[in-house]
Amino acid sequence: MTMQPIVENRTLTLSNISNEIYEIIPIIRPDWNASNTRLVTFTEGITNSILGLFNTRTPDDESDALVIKLFGEHTELFIDRNAEIHAMMKLSENKVLSQRVLIQFKNGLIYEFAAGKACSKQEVRDEHISKLIAAKLAQFHNVPLKETNEKPYVITLIHKFIQLIDEHQIIDISQIKSDVKIIEQVILPDLVPNPQIGQDLVFCHNDLLIKNIVYDKKTDTVSFIDFEYTHMNYALFDIANHFVEYAGVDDADFNLYPTRDEQKRWLKTYFQTRGVSEQTIDDKLCHLVDQFSALAHLLWGLWSLVQSRVSLLDFDYTGYGKLRLDCYQNLRKILFENVKQ
């Protein structure tokens, strides 16, 4: 049975976290205090504030370390935090995730630390590590799903971001709205006709940035982190989104998108691990992934425009959003290739 997180009815503040955290940590680590632990701020997050709490008495053993996640301002507008916790529990039940959620408070979570370090742009391209990532995502996608009438999450999120852009009067996206209608009603039914739950539509991470992939050299394993967008979606979207994110976020370089040979090696490991050995790995499949990569750029371009208005984090969301939407426009022609304009 999966352990339910302890619920604390309180709000923690980043400015005073070094004091406030020790008011609730004893619930799960009774002997931890400010004198025998080390609080570290991780700077990789562009949505939330993420910190780590480490036991200084065992510097060579991080097995009991903790992650403290403070939700970004106004992220409740587009992130269902209860669904995030449910996803982590579901992944734990199916042995895809070993890090349990221990405490849930009003504006964040405390959960177990994933040993290792976040991948770099070079590491995700490493042939060995990329195979580990492909196998891990296949395991993720094999988590059982119940039949549902909900839409694939990429569509749900795109509509949500469009609504928020309109409400906050950020920019005029009339052309994008027109595109989204065609994508939803014409293009996706052509790309994935009659999608099957558990086959085409699977439990997806949906945000597989390189910094959301942790490689542990000691055990030669990878772990995924950050499950706030984890929902049912197209398996090929999750794969395409990961390939796009080879670019990184800081100084993003979308020319790092994997070559055909890299894609085919990755996809071979992925489908073998999923138990779909009959899948043909060819240029046609890679082209389909490329089409989904256009959707990934569209989604995160819209996300970034929303964040430019609501987030308090120090990041150039406007510039990043423009970059992603420019990438979408560059790939739009292959996404719309069978649509009469």
C-alpha positions in Angstrom: 0.0 0.0 0.0 1.3 3.4 -0.9 1.9 5.8 2.0 -0.2 8.9 2.0 1.7 12.2 2.5 1.3 14.0 5.8 -0.8 17.1 5.3 0.4 20.3 7.0 -2.0 23.2 6.9 0.6 25.9 6.6 2.4 28.1 4.0 6.2 28.3 3.8 8.0 31.3 2.5 11.2 31.2 0.4 12.6 34.3 2.2 12.4 32.5 5.6 12.6 28.9 4.6 15.8 28.3 6.5 13.9 28.8 9.7 10.4 27.6 8.8 11.5 24.2 7.4 12.7 23.0 10.8 9.3 23.6 12.2 7.9 20.7 10.1 10.9 18.5 9.3 10.9 16.8 12.7 7.6 15.1 11.7 9.5 12.8 9.4 13.2 13.3 10.6 12.9 13.8 14.4 16.6 14.3 14.9 17.2 16.8 12.1 17.9 20.4 12.9 19.7 23.4 11.6 23.0 22.3 13.1 23.2 18.9 11.5 21.7 19.5 8.1 22.6 21.6 5.0 19.9 23.5 3.0 20.8 23.9 -0.6 18.9 26.0 -3.2 18.7 24.3 -6.6 18.6 26.8 -9.4 17.3 24.6 -12.3 13.6 25.3 -11.8 11.8 27.9 -14.0 8.3 27.3 -12.5 8.9 26.5 -8.8 11.5 27.1 -6.2 13.4 23.8 -5.4 15.6 23.2 -2.4 17.4 20.2 -1.0 18.0 19.3 2.6 20.9 17.0 3.4 22.2 15.3 6.5 25.7 16.6 7.2 26.5 13.6 9.5 26.4 11.3 6.5 28.0 13.4 3.7 28.7 10.4 1.5 25.2 9.0 1.8 22.3 11.0 0.4 19.7 8.2 0.7 17.8 10.1 3.4 18.0 13.6 1.7 14.9 15.5 1.0 13.6 17.8 -1.7 11.5 20.9 -0.7 9.3 22.2 -3.5 7.7 25.6 -3.2 5.0 26.1 -5.9 5.5 29.1 -8.2 3.2 32.1 -7.8 -0.2 31.6 -9.6 0.8 28.2 -11.0 -2.5 26.9 -9.6 -4.0 28.6 -12.7 -2.7 25.8 -14.9 -1.4 23.1 -12.6 -3.5 20.7 -10.6 -1.4 20.0 -7.6 -3.6 17.1 -6.3 -3.2 15.4 -9.7 0.6 15.9 -9.3 0.6 14.1 -6.0 -1.7 11.4 -7.4 0.7 10.9 -10.3 3.7 10.5 -8.0 1.8 7.9 -5.9 0.7 6.0 -9.0 4.3 5.9 -10.3 5.5 4.7 -6.9 2.9 2.0 -6.8 4.1 0.8 -10.2 7.7 1.0 -9.2 8.6 3.6 -11.8 9.3 6.2 -9.1 11.1 5.4 -5.8 10.9 8.9 -4.3 7.8 9.1 -2.1 5.9 12.3 -1.2 6.3 12.7 2.5 4.7 16.0 3.4 2.1 18.2 1.6 1.7 21.8 2.7 -0.4 24.6 1.3 2.2 25.9 -1.2 4.4 22.9 -1.7 5.7 19.4 -1.1 8.5 17.6 0.6 9.6 14.3 -1.0 12.5 11.9 -1.1 15.7 12.9 -3.0 16.7 11.2 -6.2 20.4 10.4 -5.9 22.6 11.5 -8.7 22.8 14.8 -10.7 20.7 16.4 -13.3 21.7 15.6 -16.9 23.6 18.0 -19.1 23.1 18.6 -22.8 26.0 16.3 -23.5 24.8 13.5 -21.2 21.3 13.1 -22.7 23.0 12.6 -26.1 25.4 10.0 -24.7 24.5 6.7 -26.3 24.5 4.7 -23.0 22.6 7.3 -21.0 20.1 7.9 -23.8 19.2 4.2 -23.8 18.6 4.4 -20.0 16.3 7.3 -20.6 14.4 5.5 -23.4 13.9 2.4 -21.3 12.8 4.5 -18.3 10.2 6.4 -20.4 8.9 3.1 -21.8 8.4 1.9 -18.3 6.6 5.1 -17.5 4.4 4.7 -20.5 3.5 1.1 -19.5 1.8 2.3 -16.2 -1.8 1.0 -16.5 -4.4 3.5 -17.4 -8.2 3.3 -17.0 -10.5 4.0 -19.9 -11.3 7.7 -19.8 -13.1 10.4 -21.9 -10.6 13.1 -21.1 -8.7 14.7 -23.9 -4.9 14.2 -24.5 -3.2 16.6 -22.1 -1.4 18.6 -24.8 -4.8 19.8 -26.1 -6.1 20.5 -22.6 -3.0 22.6 -21.7 -2.9 24.5 -24.9 -6.5 25.6 -24.4 -5.8 26.5 -20.8 -2.8 28.7 -21.8 -4.8 30.4 -24.6 -7.5 31.2 -22.1 -5.0 32.7 -19.7 -3.3 34.7 -22.4 -6.7 36.2 -23.4 -7.7 36.9 -19.8 -4.4 38.7 -19.1 -4.4 40.5 -22.5 -0.8 39.4 -23.1 -0.7 39.4 -26.9 -3.0 38.8 -29.9 -2.8 35.1 -30.8 -5.7 34.9 -33.3 -3.6 33.0 -35.8 -2.5 30.5 -33.2 -6.1 30.0 -32.1 -7.0 29.2 -35.7 -4.1 26.8 -35.9 -5.1 25.0 -32.7 -8.6 24.4 -34.0 -7.2 22.7 -37.1 -4.6 20.8 -35.1 -7.3 19.4 -32.8 -10.0 18.7 -35.4 -8.0 17.7 -38.5 -4.3 17.1 -37.9 -4.2 15.0 -34.7 -6.9 12.6 -36.0 -4.8 12.1 -39.1 -1.5 11.7 -37.2 -3.0 9.2 -34.7 -6.2 7.7 -36.0 -8.4 6.1 -33.4 -5.8 6.4 -30.5 -6.0 3.5 -28.1 -5.7 3.9 -24.3 -2.5 2.1 -23.2 -1.0 2.1 -26.6 -1.1 5.5 -28.3 -2.5 7.4 -25.3 -0.4 6.6 -22.2 0.6 8.0 -18.8 3.1 10.7 -19.9 5.6 12.8 -18.0 5.0 15.7 -20.5 7.9 17.9 -19.3 11.0 15.8 -19.8 13.6 18.6 -19.7 17.2 17.5 -19.4 17.2 18.9 -15.9 14.2 16.7 -15.0 16.3 13.7 -15.7 18.7 12.6 -13.0 21.6 10.2 -13.7 23.2 8.3 -10.8 26.7 7.2 -11.9 27.1 4.9 -8.8 24.1 2.8 -9.8 24.1 3.6 -13.5 20.4 4.5 -13.4 18.2 7.4 -14.4 15.3 8.9 -12.5 12.7 11.4 -13.6 11.6 14.3 -11.4 8.9 17.0 -11.5 5.5 15.5 -12.3 3.3 18.5 -12.3 2.2 18.0 -15.9 2.0 14.2 -15.7 -1.3 13.1 -17.4 -2.6 10.9 -20.2 -1.2 12.1 -23.5 0.1 10.9 -26.8 3.2 8.7 -26.3 4.8 10.3 -29.3 4.3 13.8 -27.9 6.3 12.8 -24.8 9.1 11.4 -26.9 9.1 14.4 -29.2 9.1 16.8 -26.3 12.1 15.1 -24.8 14.0 15.3 -28.1 13.2 19.0 -28.4 14.5 19.6 -24.8 18.0 18.3 -25.8 18.4 22.1 -26.3 18.4 22.9 -22.6 16.7 26.0 -21.2 19.5 28.5 -20.4 21.1 29.4 -23.8 18.7 27.0 -25.5 20.1 25.5 -28.7 17.4 23.7 -30.7 19.9 22.6 -33.2 20.8 19.9 -30.7 17.6 18.1 -31.7 18.7 14.4 -32.3 19.7 13.2 -35.7 17.8 10.5 -37.5 20.3 7.9 -36.4 20.1 9.1 -32.8 16.3 9.0 -32.9 16.2 5.5 -34.3 18.6 4.1 -31.7 16.5 5.7 -29.0 13.2 4.5 -30.4 14.5 1.0 -30.8 15.3 0.8 -27.1 12.0 2.4 -26.2 9.7 0.1 -28.2 11.7 -3.0 -27.2 11.3 -2.1 -23.5 7.6 -1.3 -24.0 7.2 -4.8 -25.6 6.1 -3.4 -28.9 8.6 -5.3 -31.1 6.5 -5.1 -34.2 6.9 -1.3 -34.4 8.8 -0.3 -37.5 11.6 2.1 -36.7 12.1 4.1 -39.9 12.2 7.7 -41.3 8.3 7.8 -41.4 8.2 7.3 -37.7 10.9 9.9 -37.1 8.9 12.3 -39.3 5.9 11.7 -37.1 7.9 12.5 -34.0 9.1 15.7 -35.8 5.5 16.7 -36.3 4.8 16.3 -32.6 7.9 18.3 -31.8 6.1 21.3 -33.5 3.3 20.8 -30.9 5.8 20.8 -28.1 7.2 24.2 -29.2 3.7 25.6 -29.5 2.7 24.4 -26.0 5.8 25.7 -24.2 5.8 29.0 -26.2 2.2 29.6 -24.9 3.2 28.5 -21.4 6.1 31.0 -21.4 3.9 33.9 -22.4 1.6 33.1 -19.4 4.6 32.9 -17.1 5.8 36.2 -18.3 2.8 37.8 -16.7 2.3 35.8 -13.5 5.7 34.4 -12.4 8.0 36.1 -9.9 11.0 34.0 -10.8 14.0 35.7 -12.5 13.8 34.3 -16.0 13.3 35.9 -19.4 9.9 34.2 -20.1 9.0 36.7 -22.9 12.2 36.0 -24.8 12.0 32.2 -24.3 8.3 32.2 -25.3 9.2 34.1 -28.6 12.0 31.6 -29.3 9.7 28.6 -28.8 6.9 30.1 -31.0 9.5 30.9 -33.7 10.5 27.3 -33.6 6.8 26.3 -33.9 6.4 28.6 -37.0 9.5 27.0 -38.5 8.1 23.5 -38.1 4.5 24.4 -38.8 4.8 23.5 -42.5 5.5 19.8 -41.6 2.7 19.7 -39.1 0.3 21.2 -41.6 1.7 19.4 -44.6 -1.5 17.5 -45.4 -3.9 20.4 -44.7 -5.3 22.4 -47.6 -4.5 26.0 -46.8 
